[in-house]
Amino acid sequence: MRCEKAFSDIKPEALHKSMGKWWFNLNLKEEQNEEGEAQWVYDTVSIEGSPTRDKLIAAGMCVKYSKDDEIALINNKILGEKTSEWQAYINYRMSVKQQVGDAGFPKE
């Protein structure tokens, strides 16, 4: 998976195929560029093989958290540590799942 920040003058599709790979676009925000024109700023992640709900969720999570970060957060939760980081992680995961559902991969 390759995670990148991307920019576009038009709102990108959540999921598209380009250069022989599937790409998942998430965290879309419309902002003003330096010239004062509207542009879309978003994260884009390449998907290996055909996209599935699980692959899209994993791709979305890699934008903000490495696998090591996720393991550390989960271990801290298991040990009973209450941190704001855990809640931020859960909130982001829920946001990614919503975006995956909006891309046409609803929870089964």
C-alpha positions as CSV (number, residue, x, y, z in Angstrom):
1,M,0.0,0.0,0.0
2,R,1.2,3.5,-0.8
3,C,-0.4,6.4,1.0
4,E,-0.1,9.9,-0.4
5,K,-1.7,13.4,0.0
6,A,-3.4,14.4,-3.3
7,F,-5.0,17.6,-4.7
8,S,-7.7,18.0,-7.4
9,D,-9.8,20.8,-8.9
10,I,-12.8,18.4,-9.1
11,K,-14.1,16.1,-6.4
12,P,-12.5,12.7,-6.8
13,E,-14.4,9.4,-6.8
14,A,-13.9,7.5,-3.6
15,L,-12.6,4.4,-5.5
16,H,-11.1,4.4,-9.0
17,K,-8.7,2.4,-11.1
18,S,-5.7,4.2,-12.6
19,M,-2.2,3.0,-13.8
20,G,-3.4,-0.6,-13.4
21,K,-4.1,-0.2,-9.7
22,W,-7.1,0.5,-7.5
23,W,-7.0,3.7,-5.5
24,F,-9.0,4.6,-2.4
25,N,-9.5,8.4,-1.8
26,L,-10.6,9.4,1.6
27,N,-10.6,12.3,4.1
28,L,-11.8,14.6,1.3
29,K,-11.8,18.3,2.2
30,E,-12.6,21.3,-0.1
31,E,-10.2,24.1,0.6
32,Q,-9.0,27.3,-1.1
33,N,-5.6,27.1,-2.8
34,E,-3.0,30.0,-2.8
35,E,-4.9,31.7,-5.7
36,G,-8.2,31.6,-3.7
37,E,-9.7,28.9,-6.0
38,A,-11.5,25.9,-4.6
39,Q,-9.6,22.6,-4.6
40,W,-10.0,19.1,-3.1
41,V,-7.4,17.9,-0.7
42,Y,-7.5,14.2,0.2
43,D,-5.5,11.1,1.1
44,T,-5.1,8.4,-1.6
45,V,-4.0,4.9,-1.0
46,S,-3.2,2.2,-3.6
47,I,-4.9,-1.2,-3.1
48,E,-3.3,-4.5,-4.1
49,G,-5.6,-6.7,-6.1
50,S,-9.3,-6.3,-6.2
51,P,-10.8,-3.9,-3.5
52,T,-12.7,-5.5,-0.6
53,R,-14.2,-3.9,2.5
54,D,-11.3,-5.2,4.7
55,K,-8.6,-4.0,2.3
56,L,-10.2,-0.5,2.1
57,I,-10.4,-0.3,5.9
58,A,-6.7,-1.3,6.3
59,A,-5.8,1.2,3.6
60,G,-7.6,4.0,5.3
61,M,-6.1,3.2,8.6
62,C,-2.5,3.3,7.2
63,V,-3.0,7.0,6.4
64,K,-2.9,7.9,10.1
65,Y,-1.5,4.8,11.9
66,S,1.3,2.4,11.3
67,K,0.8,-1.3,12.2
68,D,3.2,-0.7,15.2
69,D,1.0,2.3,16.3
70,E,-2.1,0.2,16.1
71,I,-0.6,-2.7,18.1
72,A,0.7,-0.4,20.8
73,L,-2.8,1.2,21.1
74,I,-4.5,-2.1,21.3
75,N,-2.0,-3.5,23.9
76,N,-2.4,-0.4,26.0
77,K,-6.2,-0.8,25.9
78,I,-5.9,-4.5,26.9
79,L,-3.7,-3.5,29.8
80,G,-6.5,-1.2,30.9
81,E,-4.8,2.1,30.2
82,K,-7.3,4.8,29.5
83,T,-6.0,7.4,27.1
84,S,-7.4,10.0,24.7
85,E,-5.3,8.3,22.0
86,W,-7.5,5.2,22.2
87,Q,-10.7,7.3,21.7
88,A,-9.0,9.2,18.8
89,Y,-8.1,5.9,17.2
90,I,-11.6,4.5,17.5
91,N,-13.1,7.7,16.1
92,Y,-10.8,7.6,13.1
93,R,-11.6,3.9,12.5
94,M,-15.3,4.7,12.6
95,S,-14.7,7.5,10.1
96,V,-12.8,5.2,7.8
97,K,-15.5,2.5,8.0
98,Q,-18.1,5.2,7.1
99,Q,-16.1,6.3,4.1
100,V,-15.7,2.7,3.0
101,G,-19.4,2.2,3.2
102,D,-20.0,5.4,1.2
103,A,-17.6,4.0,-1.4
104,G,-20.0,1.1,-2.0
105,F,-18.7,-1.5,0.5
106,P,-21.3,-1.5,3.3
107,K,-21.0,-3.7,6.3
108,E,-22.5,-7.1,5.5
